[in-house]
């Protein structure tokens, strides 16, 4: 019974992850008016699923990190109650944010839940040093890096465009092809890369909670979680999608492409090296960098998003600690 509850909890987390995160990769496509919502979410679903499947081969380090290994004693990791508390604490936090349209980080929620459950379970035996170095540092640094790089990249691309005469006419062309069409194609490709990298980075984090169920192969766990994530995105992504697409900054196709390129580069690199960065933080950071250059950033919305980020970790920690204590009493 307890293992079934763990599986259901992981599925709930996967669903809420898809609902809050799946549209983020294609938010610039929708925001720049390149495509409609339905086509954008379908493209996001397809490319996210591809990233999730690829995680089977490239993201084993993330699976290990999010199982709790190194943070708490090994005997606690083998407890289904520990994993259920993490999954439910994070899922409730992400689900609540999704309902109000706030793009928060599932990664941040999981880190908070790991902390809350771990401290409730073992107290001072919790490895605070690993929490800071392996989890918190990448989460704090990544949006700052994304903002800086997207700002620099956009200014560089703008300068290069001005140096090419054929791009500064009423009907701009590049090697004889309409440059807006080339840019739209690159924009689609970049949004697919972001969604792919998100699937690559997020799926292993949820699968890490299932490794104590030895009867389920990790490969099949990755695929099953990927399917549930896809459903969450298809059914419940619209509110967060509108926030990401329309309320952070106004953008054109070139600006959206630049933000996507930086996001995809950073998240893919982090996934391969086992660093638990947040696609949400990186993506919002990239969009903010563009908004600073164009002077179209919506600071009020960005302020609300940052506040939700600050609250994510403590709320997830409290929720997971409550779940753990409740299960402990009931069991």
Phi and psi in degrees as GROMACS dihedral restraints (atoms count N, CA, C in turn):
[ dihedral_restraints ]
;  ai    aj    ak    al  type     phi  dphi    fc
    3     4     5     6     1   -65.6    20    10
    4     5     6     7     1   -34.1    20    10
    6     7     8     9     1   -71.3    20    10
    7     8     9    10     1   -34.6    20    10
    9    10    11    12     1   -65.1    20    10
   10    11    12    13     1   -41.6    20    10
   12    13    14    15     1   -62.5    20    10
   13    14    15    16     1   -38.4    20    10
   15    16    17    18     1   -62.7    20    10
   16    17    18    19     1   -44.1    20    10
   18    19    20    21     1   -63.4    20    10
   19    20    21    22     1   -42.6    20    10
   21    22    23    24     1   -64.3    20    10
   22    23    24    25     1   -40.5    20    10
   24    25    26    27     1   -62.9    20    10
   25    26    27    28     1   -42.4    20    10
   27    28    29    30     1   -64.8    20    10
   28    29    30    31     1   -37.7    20    10
   30    31    32    33     1   -66.7    20    10
   31    32    33    34     1   -39.7    20    10
   33    34    35    36     1   -61.2    20    10
   34    35    36    37     1   -43.5    20    10
   36    37    38    39     1   -63.8    20    10
   37    38    39    40     1   -42.7    20    10
   39    40    41    42     1   -62.4    20    10
   40    41    42    43     1   -41.0    20    10
   42    43    44    45     1   -63.6    20    10
   43    44    45    46     1   -48.0    20    10
   45    46    47    48     1   -66.5    20    10
   46    47    48    49     1   -32.7    20    10
   48    49    50    51     1   -61.6    20    10
   49    50    51    52     1   -47.0    20    10
   51    52    53    54     1   -62.3    20    10
   52    53    54    55     1   -40.7    20    10
   54    55    56    57     1   -65.0    20    10
   55    56    57    58     1   -38.4    20    10
   57    58    59    60     1   -87.4    20    10
   58    59    60    61     1   -28.2    20    10
   60    61    62    63     1  -110.7    20    10
   61    62    63    64     1   -27.5    20    10
   63    64    65    66     1   -60.1    20    10
   64    65    66    67     1   -33.9    20    10
   66    67    68    69     1   -80.8    20    10
   67    68    69    70     1   -13.5    20    10
   69    70    71    72     1   -60.4    20    10
   70    71    72    73     1   -34.5    20    10
   72    73    74    75     1   -66.7    20    10
   73    74    75    76     1   -30.2    20    10
   75    76    77    78     1  -107.8    20    10
   76    77    78    79     1     9.8    20    10
   78    79    80    81     1   -59.2    20    10
   79    80    81    82     1   -35.8    20    10
   81    82    83    84     1   -70.7    20    10
   82    83    84    85     1   -31.2    20    10
   84    85    86    87     1   -62.4    20    10
   85    86    87    88     1   -47.4    20    10
   87    88    89    90     1   -70.1    20    10
   88    89    90    91     1   -42.9    20    10
   90    91    92    93     1   -65.2    20    10
   91    92    93    94     1   -33.2    20    10
   93    94    95    96     1   -86.7    20    10
   94    95    96    97     1    -0.6    20    10
   96    97    98    99     1    76.3    20    10
   97    98    99   100     1    19.4    20    10
   99   100   101   102     1   -73.4    20    10
  100   101   102   103     1   -32.9    20    10
  102   103   104   105     1  -151.2    20    10
  103   104   105   106     1   171.1    20    10
  105   106   107   108     1   -88.9    20    10
  106   107   108   109     1   175.1    20    10
  108   109   110   111     1   -62.0    20    10
  109   110   111   112     1   -44.7    20    10
  111   112   113   114     1   -61.7    20    10
  112   113   114   115     1   -46.5    20    10
  114   115   116   117     1   -66.3    20    10
  115   116   117   118     1   -37.3    20    10
  117   118   119   120     1   -64.6    20    10
  118   119   120   121     1   -46.4    20    10
  120   121   122   123     1   -69.9    20    10
  121   122   123   124     1   -32.0    20    10
  123   124   125   126     1   -65.5    20    10
  124   125   126   127     1   -42.2    20    10
  126   127   128   129     1   -64.5    20    10
  127   128   129   130     1   -41.4    20    10
  129   130   131   132     1   -62.5    20    10
  130   131   132   133     1   -42.2    20    10
  132   133   134   135     1   -63.3    20    10
  133   134   135   136     1   -46.3    20    10
  135   136   137   138     1   -62.3    20    10
  136   137   138   139     1   -47.9    20    10
  138   139   140   141     1   -74.8    20    10
  139   140   141   142     1   -33.3    20    10
  141   142   143   144     1   -64.0    20    10
  142   143   144   145     1   -42.9    20    10
  144   145   146   147     1   -61.4    20    10
  145   146   147   148     1   -40.6    20    10
  147   148   149   150     1   -61.1    20    10
  148   149   150   151     1   -40.6    20    10
  150   151   152   153     1   -65.5    20    10
  151   152   153   154     1   -38.8    20    10
  153   154   155   156     1   -62.7    20    10
  154   155   156   157     1   -42.2    20    10
  156   157   158   159     1   -67.4    20    10
  157   158   159   160     1   -39.8    20    10
  159   160   161   162     1   -63.7    20    10
  160   161   162   163     1   -28.3    20    10
  162   163   164   165     1   -59.6    20    10
  163   164   165   166     1   -24.3    20    10
  165   166   167   168     1   -54.8    20    10
  166   167   168   169     1   -35.4    20    10
  168   169   170   171     1  -100.5    20    10
  169   170   171   172     1   -25.2    20    10
  171   172   173   174     1  -115.1    20    10
  172   173   174   175     1    -9.8    20    10
  174   175   176   177     1  -123.6    20    10
  175   176   177   178     1    35.2    20    10
  177   178   179   180     1   -65.6    20    10
  178   179   180   181     1   -29.1    20    10
  180   181   182   183     1   -65.7    20    10
  181   182   183   184     1   -36.9    20    10
  183   184   185   186     1   -67.8    20    10
  184   185   186   187     1   -36.9    20    10
  186   187   188   189     1   -58.0    20    10
  187   188   189   190     1   -45.5    20    10
  189   190   191   192     1   -65.6    20    10
  190   191   192   193     1   -43.6    20    10
  192   193   194   195     1   -61.6    20    10
  193   194   195   196     1   -42.0    20    10
  195   196   197   198     1   -88.6    20    10
  196   197   198   199     1     6.4    20    10
  198   199   200   201     1   -81.6    20    10
  199   200   201   202     1   -12.8    20    10
  201   202   203   204     1    98.6    20    10
  202   203   204   205     1    -1.0    20    10
  204   205   206   207     1   -61.3    20    10
  205   206   207   208     1   127.0    20    10
  207   208   209   210     1    94.1    20    10
  208   209   210   211     1   -19.7    20    10
  210   211   212   213     1   -90.5    20    10
  211   212   213   214     1   -37.3    20    10
  213   214   215   216     1  -133.3    20    10
  214   215   216   217     1   163.9    20    10
  216   217   218   219     1   -56.2    20    10
  217   218   219   220     1   146.9    20    10
  219   220   221   222     1   -59.4    20    10
  220   221   222   223     1   -32.8    20    10
  222   223   224   225     1   -66.3    20    10
  223   224   225   226     1   -29.3    20    10
  225   226   227   228     1   -71.0    20    10
  226   227   228   229     1   -35.7    20    10
  228   229   230   231     1   -59.9    20    10
  229   230   231   232     1   -30.3    20    10
  231   232   233   234     1   -79.0    20    10
  232   233   234   235     1    -1.0    20    10
  234   235   236   237     1   -89.9    20    10
  235   236   237   238     1   121.1    20    10
  237   238   239   240     1   -59.5    20    10
  238   239   240   241     1   -32.6    20    10
  240   241   242   243     1   -60.0    20    10
  241   242   243   244     1   -39.5    20    10
  243   244   245   246     1   -61.1    20    10
  244   245   246   247     1   -49.8    20    10
  246   247   248   249     1   -67.4    20    10
  247   248   249   250     1   -39.4    20    10
  249   250   251   252     1   -61.5    20    10
  250   251   252   253     1   -43.1    20    10
  252   253   254   255     1   -62.7    20    10
  253   254   255   256     1   -41.0    20    10
  255   256   257   258     1   -64.2    20    10
  256   257   258   259     1   -48.7    20    10
  258   259   260   261     1   -62.2    20    10
  259   260   261   262     1   -46.5    20    10
  261   262   263   264     1   -70.6    20    10
  262   263   264   265     1   -40.6    20    10
  264   265   266   267     1   -59.5    20    10
  265   266   267   268     1   -45.0    20    10
  267   268   269   270     1   -69.3    20    10
  268   269   270   271     1   -42.6    20    10
  270   271   272   273     1   -64.3    20    10
  271   272   273   274     1   -42.7    20    10
  273   274   275   276     1   -62.1    20    10
  274   275   276   277     1   -40.2    20    10
  276   277   278   279     1   -64.5    20    10
  277   278   279   280     1   -48.0    20    10
  279   280   281   282     1   -67.5    20    10
  280   281   282   283     1   -39.0    20    10
  282   283   284   285     1   -61.7    20    10
  283   284   285   286     1   -44.0    20    10
  285   286   287   288     1   -62.6    20    10
  286   287   288   289     1   -44.6    20    10
  288   289   290   291     1   -63.2    20    10
  289   290   291   292     1   -39.6    20    10
  291   292   293   294     1   -62.2    20    10
  292   293   294   295     1   -40.6    20    10
  294   295   296   297     1   -62.9    20    10
  295   296   297   298     1   -31.4    20    10
  297   298   299   300     1   -98.8    20    10
  298   299   300   301     1     3.9    20    10
  300   301   302   303     1    80.5    20    10
  301   302   303   304     1    22.7    20    10
  303   304   305   306     1   -96.8    20    10
  304   305   306   307     1   124.0    20    10
  306   307   308   309     1   -80.5    20    10
  307   308   309   310     1    90.4    20    10
  309   310   311   312     1  -100.9    20    10
  310   311   312   313     1   176.9    20    10
  312   313   314   315     1   -98.6    20    10
  313   314   315   316     1   122.0    20    10
  315   316   317   318     1   -63.9    20    10
  316   317   318   319     1   -36.3    20    10
  318   319   320   321     1   -59.3    20    10
  319   320   321   322     1   -47.7    20    10
  321   322   323   324     1   -61.7    20    10
  322   323   324   325     1   -40.0    20    10
  324   325   326   327     1   -63.9    20    10
  325   326   327   328     1   -41.5    20    10
  327   328   329   330     1   -66.0    20    10
  328   329   330   331     1   -39.8    20    10
  330   331   332   333     1   -63.6    20    10
  331   332   333   334     1   -43.9    20    10
  333   334   335   336     1   -61.1    20    10
  334   335   336   337     1   -42.2    20    10
  336   337   338   339     1   -67.5    20    10
  337   338   339   340     1   -39.2    20    10
  339   340   341   342     1   -59.6    20    10
  340   341   342   343     1   -43.1    20    10
  342   343   344   345     1   -65.3    20    10
  343   344   345   346     1   -50.9    20    10
  345   346   347   348     1   -61.4    20    10
  346   347   348   349     1   -46.1    20    10
  348   349   350   351     1   -68.5    20    10
  349   350   351   352     1   -42.7    20    10
  351   352   353   354     1   -62.4    20    10
  352   353   354   355     1   -46.0    20    10
  354   355   356   357     1   -67.3    20    10
  355   356   357   358     1   -40.2    20    10
  357   358   359   360     1   -62.5    20    10
  358   359   360   361     1   -34.8    20    10
  360   361   362   363     1   -82.6    20    10
  361   362   363   364     1   -42.6    20    10
  363   364   365   366     1  -125.1    20    10
  364   365   366   367     1    -3.5    20    10
  366   367   368   369     1    61.9    20    10
  367   368   369   370     1  -123.6    20    10
  369   370   371   372     1   -70.2    20    10
  370   371   372   373     1   -11.2    20    10
  372   373   374   375     1   -74.5    20    10
  373   374   375   376     1   -11.0    20    10
  375   376   377   378     1   -64.4    20    10
  376   377   378   379     1   137.7    20    10
  378   379   380   381     1   -86.0    20    10
  379   380   381   382     1    88.2    20    10
  381   382   383   384     1   -67.7    20    10
  382   383   384   385     1   -30.7    20    10
  384   385   386   387     1   -63.6    20    10
  385   386   387   388     1   -44.9    20    10
  387   388   389   390     1   -66.9    20    10
  388   389   390   391     1   -36.5    20    10
  390   391   392   393     1   -57.7    20    10
  391   392   393   394     1   -45.1    20    10
  393   394   395   396     1   -69.9    20    10
  394   395   396   397     1   -47.9    20    10
  396   397   398   399     1   -74.2    20    10
  397   398   399   400     1   -44.3    20    10
  399   400   401   402     1   -85.5    20    10
  400   401   402   403     1   -32.6    20    10
  402   403   404   405     1  -110.4    20    10
  403   404   405   406     1   -56.9    20    10
  405   406   407   408     1   -70.5    20    10
  406   407   408   409     1   -40.3    20    10
  408   409   410   411     1   -59.9    20    10
  409   410   411   412     1   -49.6    20    10
  411   412   413   414     1   -61.4    20    10
  412   413   414   415     1   -34.7    20    10
  414   415   416   417     1   -67.7    20    10
  415   416   417   418     1   -35.7    20    10
  417   418   419   420     1   -77.8    20    10
  418   419   420   421     1   -42.3    20    10
  420   421   422   423     1   -76.4    20    10
  421   422   423   424     1   -36.5    20    10
  423   424   425   426     1   -58.2    20    10
  424   425   426   427     1   -44.3    20    10
  426   427   428   429     1   -67.0    20    10
  427   428   429   430     1   -31.4    20    10
  429   430   431   432     1   -68.0    20    10
  430   431   432   433     1   -41.7    20    10
  432   433   434   435     1   -63.9    20    10
  433   434   435   436     1   -43.0    20    10
  435   436   437   438     1   -62.9    20    10
  436   437   438   439     1   -43.1    20    10
  438   439   440   441     1   -60.6    20    10
  439   440   441   442     1   -46.6    20    10
  441   442   443   444     1   -64.5    20    10
  442   443   444   445     1   -47.5    20    10
  444   445   446   447     1   -66.9    20    10
  445   446   447   448     1   -40.0    20    10
  447   448   449   450     1   -67.2    20    10
  448   449   450   451     1   -36.9    20    10
  450   451   452   453     1   -61.9    20    10
  451   452   453   454     1   -48.0    20    10
  453   454   455   456     1   -65.4    20    10
  454   455   456   457     1   -44.3    20    10
  456   457   458   459     1   -62.3    20    10
  457   458   459   460     1   -41.6    20    10
  459   460   461   462     1   -65.5    20    10
  460   461   462   463     1   -43.3    20    10
  462   463   464   465     1   -62.4    20    10
  463   464   465   466     1   -38.8    20    10
  465   466   467   468     1   -65.7    20    10
  466   467   468   469     1   -46.7    20    10
  468   469   470   471     1   -63.4    20    10
  469   470   471   472     1   -36.9    20    10
  471   472   473   474     1   -64.8    20    10
  472   473   474   475     1   -41.1    20    10
  474   475   476   477     1   -65.1    20    10
  475   476   477   478     1   -44.7    20    10
  477   478   479   480     1   -61.7    20    10
  478   479   480   481     1   -42.1    20    10
  480   481   482   483     1   -59.2    20    10
  481   482   483   484     1   -40.3    20    10
  483   484   485   486     1   -67.7    20    10
  484   485   486   487     1   -22.0    20    10
  486   487   488   489     1   -84.5    20    10
  487   488   489   490     1    -8.2    20    10
  489   490   491   492     1  -107.6    20    10
  490   491   492   493     1   108.1    20    10
  492   493   494   495     1   -54.3    20    10
  493   494   495   496     1   -40.8    20    10
  495   496   497   498     1   -66.8    20    10
  496   497   498   499     1   -15.5    20    10
  498   499   500   501     1   -92.7    20    10
  499   500   501   502     1    -1.5    20    10
  501   502   503   504     1  -116.2    20    10
  502   503   504   505     1    34.8    20    10
  504   505   506   507     1  -113.8    20    10
  505   506   507   508     1   175.1    20    10
  507   508   509   510     1   -65.0    20    10
  508   509   510   511     1   -31.7    20    10
  510   511   512   513     1  -122.4    20    10
  511   512   513   514     1    80.4    20    10
  513   514   515   516     1   -63.2    20    10
  514   515   516   517     1   138.5    20    10
  516   517   518   519     1  -134.1    20    10
  517   518   519   520     1   159.0    20    10
  519   520   521   522     1  -138.6    20    10
  520   521   522   523     1   122.8    20    10
  522   523   524   525     1    46.9    20    10
  523   524   525   526     1    40.3    20    10
  525   526   527   528     1    81.3    20    10
  526   527   528   529     1     1.6    20    10
  528   529   530   531     1  -111.4    20    10
  529   530   531   532     1   143.3    20    10
  531   532   533   534     1   -55.8    20    10
  532   533   534   535     1   120.7    20    10
  534   535   536   537     1   -65.4    20    10
  535   536   537   538     1   -32.9    20    10
  537   538   539   540     1   -61.0    20    10
  538   539   540   541     1   -36.8    20    10
  540   541   542   543     1   -67.4    20    10
  541   542   543   544     1   -40.1    20    10
  543   544   545   546     1   -61.9    20    10
  544   545   546   547     1   -44.0    20    10
  546   547   548   549     1   -65.2    20    10
  547   548   549   550     1   -40.4    20    10
  549   550   551   552     1   -63.2    20    10
  550   551   552   553     1   -39.6    20    10
  552   553   554   555     1   -63.8    20    10
  553   554   555   556     1   -43.9    20    10
  555   556   557   558     1   -64.8    20    10
  556   557   558   559     1   -35.3    20    10
  558   559   560   561     1   -64.0    20    10
  559   560   561   562     1   -45.6    20    10
  561   562   563   564     1   -58.2    20    10
  562   563   564   565     1   -46.1    20    10
  564   565   566   567     1   -62.1    20    10
  565   566   567   568     1   -44.4    20    10
  567   568   569   570     1   -66.1    20    10
  568   569   570   571     1   -37.5    20    10
  570   571   572   573     1   -67.7    20    10
  571   572   573   574     1   -34.5    20    10
  573   574   575   576     1   -65.7    20    10
  574   575   576   577     1   -37.4    20    10
  576   577   578   579     1   -65.4    20    10
  577   578   579   580     1   -40.5    20    10
  579   580   581   582     1   -62.9    20    10
  580   581   582   583     1   -46.4    20    10
  582   583   584   585     1   -63.9    20    10
  583   584   585   586     1   -40.1    20    10
  585   586   587   588     1   -60.3    20    10
  586   587   588   589     1   -46.5    20    10
  588   589   590   591     1   -66.4    20    10
  589   590   591   592     1   -32.6    20    10
  591   592   593   594     1   -65.9    20    10
  592   593   594   595     1   -44.6    20    10
  594   595   596   597     1   -61.6    20    10
  595   596   597   598     1   -38.6    20    10
  597   598   599   600     1   -64.6    20    10
  598   599   600   601     1   -36.3    20    10
  600   601   602   603     1   -88.4    20    10
  601   602   603   604     1   -34.7    20    10
  603   604   605   606     1   -88.8    20    10
  604   605   606   607     1   -37.4    20    10
  606   607   608   609     1   -57.9    20    10
  607   608   609   610     1   -45.8    20    10
  609   610   611   612     1   -61.8    20    10
  610   611   612   613     1   -29.2    20    10
  612   613   614   615     1   -64.9    20    10
  613   614   615   616     1   -37.9    20    10
  615   616   617   618     1   -77.8    20    10
  616   617   618   619     1   -39.8    20    10
  618   619   620   621     1   -62.6    20    10
  619   620   621   622     1   -30.8    20    10
  621   622   623   624     1   -55.6    20    10
  622   623   624   625     1   -28.0    20    10
  624   625   626   627     1   -76.5    20    10
  625   626   627   628     1   -15.1    20    10
  627   628   629   630     1   -99.7    20    10
  628   629   630   631     1    -0.7    20    10
  630   631   632   633     1   -68.4    20    10
  631   632   633   634     1   -15.6    20    10
  633   634   635   636     1   -76.7    20    10
  634   635   636   637     1   -14.3    20    10
  636   637   638   639     1   -86.1    20    10
  637   638   639   640     1    87.9    20    10
  639   640   641   642     1   -65.5    20    10
  640   641   642   643     1   -15.8    20    10
  642   643   644   645     1   -79.3    20    10
  643   644   645   646     1   -11.9    20    10
  645   646   647   648     1  -105.3    20    10
  646   647   648   649     1   119.9    20    10
  648   649   650   651     1   -67.0    20    10
  649   650   651   652     1   140.4    20    10
  651   652   653   654     1   -59.3    20    10
  652   653   654   655     1   -37.8    20    10
  654   655   656   657     1   -60.9    20    10
  655   656   657   658     1   -45.8    20    10
  657   658   659   660     1   -69.5    20    10
  658   659   660   661     1   -32.2    20    10
  660   661   662   663     1   -62.3    20    10
  661   662   663   664     1   -43.8    20    10
  663   664   665   666     1   -58.1    20    10
  664   665   666   667     1   -46.7    20    10
  666   667   668   669     1   -66.3    20    10
  667   668   669   670     1   -43.5    20    10
  669   670   671   672     1   -64.3    20    10
  670   671   672   673     1   -46.0    20    10
  672   673   674   675     1   -61.9    20    10
  673   674   675   676     1   -37.6    20    10
  675   676   677   678     1   -61.3    20    10
  676   677   678   679     1   -40.7    20    10
  678   679   680   681     1   -64.7    20    10
  679   680   681   682     1   -44.3    20    10
  681   682   683   684     1   -65.2    20    10
  682   683   684   685     1   -40.4    20    10
  684   685   686   687     1   -59.9    20    10
  685   686   687   688     1   -42.5    20    10
  687   688   689   690     1   -61.2    20    10
  688   689   690   691     1   -42.8    20    10
  690   691   692   693     1   -63.2    20    10
  691   692   693   694     1   -42.3    20    10
  693   694   695   696     1   -58.8    20    10
  694   695   696   697     1   -42.2    20    10
  696   697   698   699     1   -67.1    20    10
  697   698   699   700     1   -42.6    20    10
  699   700   701   702     1   -66.7    20    10
  700   701   702   703     1   -33.6    20    10
  702   703   704   705     1   -93.5    20    10
  703   704   705   706     1   -37.3    20    10
  705   706   707   708     1  -129.7    20    10
  706   707   708   709     1    24.9    20    10
  708   709   710   711     1   -93.5    20    10
  709   710   711   712     1    -6.2    20    10
  711   712   713   714     1   -66.0    20    10
  712   713   714   715     1   -42.6    20    10
  714   715   716   717     1   -61.9    20    10
  715   716   717   718     1   -48.1    20    10
  717   718   719   720     1   -66.3    20    10
  718   719   720   721     1   -36.4    20    10
  720   721   722   723     1   -59.7    20    10
  721   722   723   724     1   -40.9    20    10
  723   724   725   726     1   -67.3    20    10
  724   725   726   727     1   -37.9    20    10
  726   727   728   729     1   -63.1    20    10
  727   728   729   730     1   -47.5    20    10
  729   730   731   732     1   -66.5    20    10
  730   731   732   733     1   -37.8    20    10
  732   733   734   735     1   -80.8    20    10
  733   734   735   736     1   -36.7    20    10
  735   736   737   738     1  -120.4    20    10
  736   737   738   739     1   -17.7    20    10
  738   739   740   741     1  -109.5    20    10
  739   740   741   742     1    -9.3    20    10
  741   742   743   744     1   -88.0    20    10
  742   743   744   745     1   -50.3    20    10
  744   745   746   747     1  -162.0    20    10
  745   746   747   748     1   148.3    20    10
  747   748   749   750     1   -77.5    20    10
  748   749   750   751     1   145.0    20    10
  750   751   752   753     1  -150.3    20    10
  751   752   753   754     1   156.6    20    10
  753   754   755   756     1  -104.2    20    10
  754   755   756   757     1  -176.6    20    10
  756   757   758   759     1   -63.8    20    10
  757   758   759   760     1   -40.6    20    10
  759   760   761   762     1   -64.0    20    10
  760   761   762   763     1   -41.0    20    10
  762   763   764   765     1   -66.9    20    10
  763   764   765   766     1   -40.8    20    10
  765   766   767   768     1   -64.0    20    10
  766   767   768   769     1   -41.3    20    10
  768   769   770   771     1   -60.2    20    10
  769   770   771   772     1   -43.0    20    10
  771   772   773   774     1   -62.4    20    10
  772   773   774   775     1   -45.8    20    10
  774   775   776   777     1   -61.1    20    10
  775   776   777   778     1   -42.8    20    10
  777   778   779   780     1   -65.0    20    10
  778   779   780   781     1   -41.8    20    10
  780   781   782   783     1   -59.8    20    10
  781   782   783   784     1   -45.4    20    10
  783   784   785   786     1   -66.6    20    10
  784   785   786   787     1   -43.8    20    10
  786   787   788   789     1   -60.8    20    10
  787   788   789   790     1   -49.5    20    10
  789   790   791   792     1   -61.2    20    10
  790   791   792   793     1   -41.6    20    10
  792   793   794   795     1   -61.9    20    10
  793   794   795   796     1   -47.9    20    10
  795   796   797   798     1   -68.5    20    10
  796   797   798   799     1   -44.8    20    10
  798   799   800   801     1   -69.9    20    10
  799   800   801   802     1   -40.4    20    10
  801   802   803   804     1   -64.2    20    10
  802   803   804   805     1   -44.5    20    10
  804   805   806   807     1   -60.1    20    10
  805   806   807   808     1   -43.2    20    10
  807   808   809   810     1   -64.1    20    10
  808   809   810   811     1   -40.4    20    10
  810   811   812   813     1   -62.8    20    10
  811   812   813   814     1   -44.9    20    10
  813   814   815   816     1   -63.9    20    10
  814   815   816   817     1   -32.2    20    10
  816   817   818   819     1   -94.7    20    10
  817   818   819   820     1     6.5    20    10
  819   820   821   822     1    74.6    20    10
  820   821   822   823     1    20.4    20    10
  822   823   824   825     1   -92.0    20    10
  823   824   825   826     1   124.8    20    10
  825   826   827   828     1   -83.3    20    10
  826   827   828   829     1    65.6    20    10
  828   829   830   831     1   -78.6    20    10
  829   830   831   832     1   162.9    20    10
  831   832   833   834     1  -100.5    20    10
  832   833   834   835     1   124.6    20    10
  834   835   836   837     1   -60.5    20    10
  835   836   837   838     1   -36.4    20    10
  837   838   839   840     1   -60.0    20    10
  838   839   840   841     1   -51.5    20    10
  840   841   842   843     1   -61.6    20    10
  841   842   843   844     1   -43.4    20    10
  843   844   845   846     1   -67.1    20    10
  844   845   846   847     1   -44.3    20    10
  846   847   848   849     1   -64.8    20    10
  847   848   849   850     1   -46.4    20    10
  849   850   851   852     1   -64.2    20    10
  850   851   852   853     1   -39.8    20    10
  852   853   854   855     1   -60.3    20    10
  853   854   855   856     1   -42.0    20    10
  855   856   857   858     1   -64.3    20    10
  856   857   858   859     1   -44.3    20    10
  858   859   860   861     1   -64.6    20    10
  859   860   861   862     1   -37.7    20    10
  861   862   863   864     1   -64.4    20    10
  862   863   864   865     1   -40.3    20    10
  864   865   866   867     1   -59.1    20    10
  865   866   867   868     1   -42.3    20    10
  867   868   869   870     1   -64.0    20    10
  868   869   870   871     1   -44.5    20    10
  870   871   872   873     1   -61.8    20    10
  871   872   873   874     1   -33.0    20    10
  873   874   875   876     1   -64.9    20    10
  874   875   876   877     1   -44.4    20    10
  876   877   878   879     1   -66.2    20    10
  877   878   879   880     1   -45.8    20    10
  879   880   881   882     1   -81.4    20    10
  880   881   882   883     1    -9.7    20    10
  882   883   884   885     1    62.2    20    10
  883   884   885   886     1    31.8    20    10
  885   886   887   888     1  -117.3    20    10
  886   887   888   889     1    11.2    20    10
  888   889   890   891     1   -66.0    20    10
  889   890   891   892     1   135.6    20    10
  891   892   893   894     1   -92.2    20    10
  892   893   894   895     1    94.2    20    10
  894   895   896   897     1   -67.1    20    10
  895   896   897   898     1   -27.3    20    10
  897   898   899   900     1   -65.9    20    10
  898   899   900   901     1   -46.7    20    10
  900   901   902   903     1   -65.5    20    10
  901   902   903   904     1   -43.3    20    10
  903   904   905   906     1   -61.7    20    10
  904   905   906   907     1   -38.0    20    10
  906   907   908   909     1   -61.6    20    10
  907   908   909   910     1   -42.3    20    10
  909   910   911   912     1   -64.2    20    10
  910   911   912   913     1   -40.3    20    10
  912   913   914   915     1   -65.0    20    10
  913   914   915   916     1   -44.9    20    10
  915   916   917   918     1   -62.3    20    10
  916   917   918   919     1   -39.7    20    10
  918   919   920   921     1   -61.0    20    10
  919   920   921   922     1   -41.7    20    10
  921   922   923   924     1   -64.6    20    10
  922   923   924   925     1   -34.2    20    10
  924   925   926   927     1   -65.7    20    10
  925   926   927   928     1   -42.8    20    10
  927   928   929   930     1   -62.3    20    10
  928   929   930   931     1   -38.0    20    10
  930   931   932   933     1   -80.0    20    10
  931   932   933   934     1   -21.3    20    10
  933   934   935   936     1   -56.7    20    10
  934   935   936   937     1   -52.1    20    10
  936   937   938   939     1   -62.7    20    10
  937   938   939   940     1   -50.8    20    10
  939   940   941   942     1   -64.4    20    10
  940   941   942   943     1   -36.7    20    10
  942   943   944   945     1   -65.0    20    10
  943   944   945   946     1   -45.8    20    10
  945   946   947   948     1   -62.7    20    10
  946   947   948   949     1   -38.1    20    10
  948   949   950   951     1   -63.7    20    10
  949   950   951   952     1   -45.5    20    10
  951   952   953   954     1   -65.7    20    10
  952   953   954   955     1   -45.4    20    10
  954   955   956   957     1   -61.8    20    10
  955   956   957   958     1   -44.0    20    10
  957   958   959   960     1   -68.5    20    10
  958   959   960   961     1   -36.7    20    10
  960   961   962   963     1   -64.3    20    10
  961   962   963   964     1   -40.6    20    10
  963   964   965   966     1   -64.0    20    10
  964   965   966   967     1   -44.1    20    10
  966   967   968   969     1   -61.6    20    10
  967   968   969   970     1   -44.8    20    10
  969   970   971   972     1   -60.8    20    10
  970   971   972   973     1   -44.9    20    10
  972   973   974   975     1   -66.3    20    10
  973   974   975   976     1   -38.7    20    10
  975   976   977   978     1   -64.0    20    10
  976   977   978   979     1   -47.1    20    10
  978   979   980   981     1   -63.4    20    10
  979   980   981   982     1   -37.5    20    10
  981   982   983   984     1   -61.7    20    10
  982   983   984   985     1   -41.3    20    10
  984   985   986   987     1   -69.4    20    10
  985   986   987   988     1   -39.2    20    10
  987   988   989   990     1   -73.7    20    10
  988   989   990   991     1   -32.0    20    10
